[in-house]
Amino acid sequence: MTDIISIEIIIKFIKFTVVGVNGMVIDFTATYFVKDKLKWNQYVANSIGFLLGATNVYFINKVLTFESNNKDIFGEYSSFIGIYGIGLIINNLIVYIVHQKLKVKFYIAKLVAIGITAFWNFFANYFFTFNP
């Protein structure tokens, strides 16, 4: 039974990651537009991109990854976005450390932050938002 659960989690994580790539494209595109075209603060731009990507990822993961039939979409979305909000804090902290302290280019730092934050987002949503 443990092996089945482990395989199930791995499959869901792979789906979550694939869906996350779509969210990452939205995130990077929005961040680029707000930061480089509108000339807004890079952390505000990062937050806007992150939240737009997260909203897209919620709807796709609800159906594809977690196959949720929860009728309380507002409650489920609120939980998902709340977890992503914590992820956003983690994401911005990582971007700050990698970009400002380690002197890595901003978008590389953002990519590192997305990779790390993905683990938090998946497991927190797996156990709390889409609890099987």
Helices and strands as residue ranges (DSSP letters): H 2-32, I 33-37, H 42-63, H 73-95, I 96-101, H 106-124, I 125-129
